[in-house]
Amino acid sequence: MVAKIRKSDNFLLYSHKIIYFRRQTVGGSACCSRALCLFLPDIFFFTNLKNQFIVLIIGIAGGTGSGKTTVVRKIVESLPDGSVAVIPQDSYYNDQSDLPLELRKQTNFDHPDAFEWPLLAHQIEELKAGRAIEQPTYSYITCTRLAETVHVEPKDVIIVEGIMTLYDKSLRDQMDLKIFVDAGPDERLLRVIVRDIAERGHPLEMLISKYRNVLKPMHDEFIEPTKQFADIIIPNGGQNERAIQMMQLYIMSALQEQKMAK
């Protein structure tokens, strides 16, 4: 006998199997119209998934080096061309052009205060309402917002990706699906070292110091606690193919329901 662990509006989780129910309302009560069984022991489902929407807003959070970018890329590649827009949280760092350069260079980019939350929440609200936005752009060289913007049209799926996309309640409340990409601290550190040495030419000593003094304490204080808000936690980051396939399945099923409802 397989023990049931958790139940939500859309999923029943068993020790070795997830059963997905697409619900329909008949005479004011919900009934299950279809079930799909998958062998997915490496993915954990929580409650409060929403399935009534016009634009599907997905938040993907996780620590630096957790594999968020890989998860986003694989989800985007599985969807029809032109059906998804990715909004990087990094574009919404505060404009600090009024500060001297030396002060700007001291910015802690892993602290919640570094982001302009009201602007990000407002622009996601605009996209969800079917209105285009001008997404800001940010320069890590000058630590200021650039004059150029990126025009983003509303799409069937909007993915908001960043280390703290689940931190702000006003942003979180707009999401139909909240995902936390998880990876162990050693794995995240190795990925950061490999990436920053190869792509940015940073010395190893500087990266280790940054991890000890900034990345790890900020992760423990501000990023890790947002895991509690996730509908779905993906262990092992972008390497968890079965979990990513489940996300692809859920999103494609949601898009099909959208088309049928139109």
Secondary structure, DSSP 4 states (H G I P E B T S, - for coil): -PPEEEE-SSEEEESS-EEEEEEEEETTEEEEEEEEEE--TT-EE-S------SSEEEEEE--TTSSHHHHHHHHHHHSPTTSEEEEEGGGGBPP-TTS-HHHHTT--TTSGGGB-HHHHHHHHHHHHTT--EEEEEEETTTTEEEEEEEEE---SEEEEESTTTTT-HHHHTT-SEEEEE---HHHHHHHHHHHHHHHH---HHHHHHHIIIIIHHHIIIIIGGGGGG-SEEETTGGG-HHHHHHHHHHHHHHHHHHHHH-
